[in-house]
Amino acid sequence: MKLTRGQADELIAHAREEDPNECCGMIGGRDGAAVTIYRASNAEGSPLRYNLDPSDQFRIMSEMEDKGEDLAAIYHSHTKSPAYPSQTDINLATYPDAIYVIVSLLEGEEPIRGFEIRDAEVNEVALEIG
């Protein structure tokens, strides 16, 4: 998936704003490229897990449909761990066609990585940022 530098910066800014809790949201896209970053509330309000607020999820999915965008990715942050899916992330991955983007605030780590999660199997996907 392709992200502009501005979109990547927006994901990192959202993670920093919500720290110490995890942030979350969705990314609308077309033809393998991110188009719109949609911020959502973390209904868990937790530094250890996220749950997209159901009303935000409904609103975002409606906006994406109105704009002709596909659900390209679901994103969330890890405030104190690497950008790699936790077992909880894997268990809660219910959109097999979406990329799961994780933003890490941990120093020295790759800040943004993407993954396909299907049937509890995790495969990293390339994110082109530029």
C-alpha positions in Angstrom: 0.0 0.0 0.0 1.2 3.5 -0.8 1.1 6.3 1.8 2.2 9.8 1.3 4.7 11.3 3.8 1.9 13.5 5.0 -0.4 10.5 5.7 2.4 8.7 7.5 3.1 11.8 9.6 -0.7 12.0 10.4 -0.7 8.5 11.7 2.3 9.2 13.9 0.8 12.4 15.1 -2.5 10.6 16.0 -0.5 8.0 18.0 1.4 10.7 19.9 -1.8 12.7 20.7 -3.4 9.6 22.2 -0.4 8.4 24.1 -0.4 6.7 26.6 -3.5 5.0 25.1 -3.5 3.3 21.8 -5.0 5.3 18.9 -7.0 3.7 16.1 -8.7 4.5 12.8 -9.3 3.4 9.3 -7.7 4.2 5.9 -9.8 4.6 2.8 -8.0 3.8 -0.4 -8.2 3.2 -4.1 -6.0 1.0 -6.4 -3.5 0.1 -3.6 -3.0 3.7 -2.4 -4.2 5.4 0.8 -6.6 8.2 0.0 -8.1 9.3 3.4 -7.0 8.8 7.0 -10.1 8.4 9.2 -9.4 8.9 12.9 -11.6 6.9 15.4 -12.0 6.8 19.1 -10.6 3.9 21.0 -13.6 2.6 22.9 -11.2 0.8 25.2 -9.3 3.9 26.2 -6.4 1.6 26.9 -2.6 1.6 26.5 -2.8 -2.2 25.8 -5.6 -2.7 23.3 -7.9 -0.9 20.9 -11.5 -1.2 19.8 -12.8 1.1 17.2 -15.8 2.9 18.6 -18.8 1.4 16.8 -20.4 4.7 15.9 -17.1 6.0 14.5 -16.8 2.7 12.5 -20.3 3.1 11.0 -19.6 6.8 10.2 -16.3 6.1 8.6 -17.6 3.2 6.5 -20.5 5.4 5.3 -18.0 8.2 4.4 -15.8 5.7 2.5 -18.7 4.4 0.5 -19.9 7.9 -0.3 -16.4 8.8 -1.6 -16.0 5.6 -3.6 -13.1 4.4 -1.3 -12.4 0.8 -0.2 -11.4 -0.1 3.3 -7.6 -0.3 2.6 -6.4 -0.6 6.2 -7.2 -0.5 9.9 -4.6 1.2 12.0 -3.7 1.4 15.6 -0.7 2.3 17.7 1.6 0.4 20.0 2.9 2.9 22.6 5.6 0.8 24.2 6.1 -2.1 21.9 7.3 -2.7 18.3 4.9 -2.3 15.3 4.1 -6.0 15.1 0.6 -7.6 15.8 0.1 -8.8 19.4 -1.8 -12.0 20.0 -4.8 -9.8 20.9 -4.5 -8.0 17.5 -4.4 -11.3 15.7 -7.4 -12.7 17.6 -9.5 -9.5 16.8 -8.5 -9.3 13.1 -11.9 -9.7 11.4 -11.3 -8.0 8.0 -9.1 -10.4 6.0 -8.9 -8.1 3.0 -7.7 -5.1 5.0 -4.1 -4.3 5.8 -3.5 -3.9 9.5 -1.2 -0.9 10.0 0.6 -0.5 13.3 2.3 2.7 14.4 5.0 2.2 17.1 6.1 5.0 19.4 9.0 2.9 20.8 12.4 4.5 20.2 14.6 2.8 17.7 11.8 0.8 16.1 10.4 1.0 12.6 7.5 3.4 13.2 4.9 2.2 10.7 4.5 -1.4 9.4 1.6 -3.2 7.6 0.4 -6.7 7.9 -2.2 -9.1 6.4 -3.8 -11.2 9.1 -5.9 -14.1 7.8 -6.9 -17.2 9.8 -4.5 -16.1 12.6 -1.6 -16.1 10.1 0.5 -12.8 10.0 2.3 -11.7 6.9 4.1 -8.4 6.6 3.2 -6.3 3.5 5.3 -3.6 2.0 4.2 0.0 2.7 5.6 2.6 0.3 5.9 5.9 2.1 6.9 8.9 0.0 
